[in-house]
Amino acid sequence: MDALRFLEALTEDEARAAFARCCGASRWAQAMTAGRPYRSNAELLAAADRQLAVLTRADWLEAFGAHPRIGDRQALRTAQEQAGARSASAAVLAALARRNDDYEARFGYIFIVCATGKSAEEMLALLEARLGNEPGRELAVAAAEQSKITRLRLQKLLEEVA
């Protein structure tokens, strides 16, 4: 079955759950569910981008809350997107944990980065650099990273069910 027909055939609850696995903002998942049917993958991705563009701070925080912490030992065992951190040294993982704590204390949410293809050292460097951002700027950066993650997850969803 073609991926778009598969998504169209899902019940509303099933579709919302599938979209929520791509982005944890419930308003986004609901809008994507309500937007069905999509005529092409490009139309689906464009709708995703439009819906991401109208999310509020509360929506972004909800989406961020659906992620494991970067470098979390449990997440490294299960999160495919963090595969690049699996071979990190104990020292780098400890530094990630400390800096994640610093980030959460400063901004009030977990550090979000599109981890695909990045090593733990690269993610640590990004985390440290972003700690210097002003809160409004950092929310915009984190939202852009969430948007990249959402797009990758949507593309993966389309590939898995095709």
MOHU-V311552 format. One record per residue. N is the residue number from 1. SS is DSSP state (alpha for helix, beta for strand, coil for the rest). Layout:
BEGIN
n:N ss:SS
n:N ss:SS
END
This chain:
BEGIN
n:1 ss:coil
n:2 ss:coil
n:3 ss:alpha
n:4 ss:alpha
n:5 ss:alpha
n:6 ss:alpha
n:7 ss:alpha
n:8 ss:alpha
n:9 ss:alpha
n:10 ss:coil
n:11 ss:coil
n:12 ss:alpha
n:13 ss:alpha
n:14 ss:alpha
n:15 ss:alpha
n:16 ss:alpha
n:17 ss:alpha
n:18 ss:alpha
n:19 ss:alpha
n:20 ss:alpha
n:21 ss:coil
n:22 ss:coil
n:23 ss:coil
n:24 ss:coil
n:25 ss:coil
n:26 ss:alpha
n:27 ss:alpha
n:28 ss:alpha
n:29 ss:alpha
n:30 ss:alpha
n:31 ss:alpha
n:32 ss:alpha
n:33 ss:alpha
n:34 ss:alpha
n:35 ss:coil
n:36 ss:coil
n:37 ss:coil
n:38 ss:coil
n:39 ss:coil
n:40 ss:coil
n:41 ss:alpha
n:42 ss:alpha
n:43 ss:alpha
n:44 ss:alpha
n:45 ss:alpha
n:46 ss:alpha
n:47 ss:alpha
n:48 ss:alpha
n:49 ss:alpha
n:50 ss:alpha
n:51 ss:alpha
n:52 ss:alpha
n:53 ss:alpha
n:54 ss:coil
n:55 ss:coil
n:56 ss:coil
n:57 ss:alpha
n:58 ss:alpha
n:59 ss:alpha
n:60 ss:alpha
n:61 ss:alpha
n:62 ss:alpha
n:63 ss:alpha
n:64 ss:alpha
n:65 ss:alpha
n:66 ss:coil
n:67 ss:coil
n:68 ss:coil
n:69 ss:coil
n:70 ss:coil
n:71 ss:coil
n:72 ss:coil
n:73 ss:alpha
n:74 ss:alpha
n:75 ss:alpha
n:76 ss:alpha
n:77 ss:alpha
n:78 ss:alpha
n:79 ss:coil
n:80 ss:alpha
n:81 ss:alpha
n:82 ss:alpha
n:83 ss:alpha
n:84 ss:alpha
n:85 ss:alpha
n:86 ss:coil
n:87 ss:coil
n:88 ss:coil
n:89 ss:coil
n:90 ss:alpha
n:91 ss:alpha
n:92 ss:alpha
n:93 ss:alpha
n:94 ss:alpha
n:95 ss:alpha
n:96 ss:alpha
n:97 ss:alpha
n:98 ss:alpha
n:99 ss:alpha
n:100 ss:alpha
n:101 ss:alpha
n:102 ss:alpha
n:103 ss:alpha
n:104 ss:alpha
n:105 ss:alpha
n:106 ss:alpha
n:107 ss:alpha
n:108 ss:coil
n:109 ss:coil
n:110 ss:coil
n:111 ss:coil
n:112 ss:coil
n:113 ss:coil
n:114 ss:coil
n:115 ss:coil
n:116 ss:coil
n:117 ss:coil
n:118 ss:coil
n:119 ss:coil
n:120 ss:alpha
n:121 ss:alpha
n:122 ss:alpha
n:123 ss:alpha
n:124 ss:alpha
n:125 ss:alpha
n:126 ss:alpha
n:127 ss:alpha
n:128 ss:alpha
n:129 ss:alpha
n:130 ss:alpha
n:131 ss:coil
n:132 ss:coil
n:133 ss:coil
n:134 ss:coil
n:135 ss:alpha
n:136 ss:alpha
n:137 ss:alpha
n:138 ss:alpha
n:139 ss:alpha
n:140 ss:alpha
n:141 ss:alpha
n:142 ss:alpha
n:143 ss:alpha
n:144 ss:alpha
n:145 ss:alpha
n:146 ss:alpha
n:147 ss:alpha
n:148 ss:alpha
n:149 ss:alpha
n:150 ss:alpha
n:151 ss:alpha
n:152 ss:alpha
n:153 ss:alpha
n:154 ss:alpha
n:155 ss:alpha
n:156 ss:alpha
n:157 ss:alpha
n:158 ss:alpha
n:159 ss:alpha
n:160 ss:alpha
n:161 ss:alpha
n:162 ss:coil
END
